[in-house]
Amino acid sequence: MYTISNGYRSLSLLVGLNWDRVLFVAVIFGALMAGAHLGTVL
């Protein structure tokens, strides 16, 4: 049980530190998808 809680704590710390990078990648991916959609419509 201790190992599971310790692993979960380190995982949440990793997500907390890298949340801005994940958001940055998601925004860029969304912008690329929007650009591809506009490119096919126009």
N, C-alpha and C positions, 0 to 999 in steps of 0.2 A: 504493500500500500504506500509506503514511503517513497519507493522508486517512481510509482505512477504520479504521485502528487509533485515530486521534485521535477519530473520530466514535463509535467503540465505547466509548472511555474516557469521553467526555462523556455518552453514554447510560447507562453504568453508574453514573456519579456522580449523574445525574438520578434514576435508579431508587433509588439509595441514599438520596437526600434525601427522596424522596416515598414510600418504602415504607410508612411509618406511615399516610399518607393513604390509600393503596390498601387497606391492611388495614382501616382504619376504614370505608371505603365497603363493602368486602366483608362485614364483620360486620353493618353496618346492613342491607344487602341480604338477607343470610341471615336476620336477625331478621324482616324484613318477609315473606319467603317462609314462614318457620315460622308466623308469625301468620296469614297467609292460609290456610295449610294447616289450622291448628287451627280457624279460623273456618268452613271448609267442613265439617270433620268434626263439629264440635259442633252 
